[in-house]
Amino acid sequence: MEPTKPKIKEYADGWITEQSGTTVPGFLKLAYIVIAGGALGYFLIYMNGEVGHEGRGHLVRAMNAATEASAGLMYAIAAMIVVFGVIVVAFSFGKSHD
């Protein structure tokens, strides 16, 4: 009898591989949620720069006044972070499609 090789599943043209039939570990599912939430929170807090900093806050406020950043664009980027986070979490919690 010859030993059977496990069936290997590839994603992203072979950059990511896994054995077929395996599930995503629970800590990794939690990590996806924490990382996406952290990215969104960081982006929303600092989307206009660090205006509250006592040393350079006045410079950041002056730069914001001179460049007139688009709040709509910033919220659109935040929405893209949410959509990407939802897709990644849905992929990790979904069942395997072999």
Sequence and secondary structure as in RCSB ss.txt:
>XXXX:A:sequence
MEPTKPKIKEYADGWITEQSGTTVPGFLKLAYIVIAGGALGYFLIYMNGEVGHEGRGHLVRAMNAATEASAGLMY
AIAAMIVVFGVIVVAFSFGKSHD
>XXXX:A:secstr
       EEEEGGGTEEEETT    HHHHHHHHHHHHHHHHHHHHSTT  TT TTTHHHHHHHHHHH   HHHHH
HHHHHHHHHHHHHHHHHHS    
